[in-house]
Amino acid sequence: MAPKGFIIICFLIVNCASFALPRAFPNQRLQNDGITYVRPSEFSDCFEFPNGRELIIDGLAQEHWNESCFAQLTDTKHLSLVNGSIPMITFRSNKLLSLSVLQTNLEWFEVRSEKNPTLKSLQISRNRLQEVPSNIKFLVGLTLLDLSQNALEFVDLQMLRSMSQLRTLDLSVNKIVLIDADSDLRLTNLRNLDVSYNQLDRLDAFPRVFPVLGTIRLIGNRWSCEWVDRARRNIMDRRIVAFGVDYGCDQHRQGGLCCYGDLVTDGTTEANALKEGSLVQEISKLANDLAEKPLAFGSDQSTLELLTRNDGRDKILIGAKLDEVKVFLPD
């Protein structure tokens, strides 16, 4: 009979090659306190499964990690399934505080249809997940949701409405073309958002859905310049910290982001603005106009100043300023 606190479950093991651990886990805080680390070479046909507080299983090959597997982990609070091959997971546990599934070729993740306030951190990264499971809404206690480095193409933020404690959402390095949200949705505790390295051209949910957002990461997408212009104003107005800068842009770079279409700044499109190539001609024309119809300066202290902006590549003339009066060129 197995000793108390240990339960025997049988695993069918294929692929027993060793794999290296990733450099960091979300539950890294326990690296020297209570971690049980299991490699494939330690499995046998019938394995006595440990129930340490933090359990890392590296290189397991199992077709389906199901509810009965979770049920065996009576004392485990933090579970990491790393490397190997686990294409299907059905989650059900009222014990786990965090679950990490890293590089296991996961394609299908299901959640039992019952509210789970216990799980705080869910990381499914470097896998093959193609859609966010609809039943993820039952994980009402999540504070961190990391679905980075998968194959997601569409995300409906409505699925996260029940996650009132969610603080960090990472959707980076996917194939997302659309992130949708109902007009009344508010993720009232979300402070960190990462949608970098996708295929987005706009994020209409920003900033409306994220009233307390503190940091955002947007690089590596195909943003429209019109959307970037609005987003940049919201970022500055709300003092949100935007991480990262795009380099090697095909068309324009605005506010540190590559963008496509007409470059927009303060209502003036790049197509209609005056670029550096014609700047000298425009200044000369303006000087001639002033010579023909000189301005009546109110005092010797009045000065005329040409207004320009620099979009990172070109200097653009956008208007003129006399003392505190500004006049902008028409669109």
Order of alpha helices (4+ residues) and beta strands (2+ residues): beta-beta-beta-beta-beta-alpha-beta-beta-beta-beta-beta-beta-beta-beta-beta-beta-beta-beta-alpha-beta-beta-beta-beta-beta-alpha-beta-beta-beta
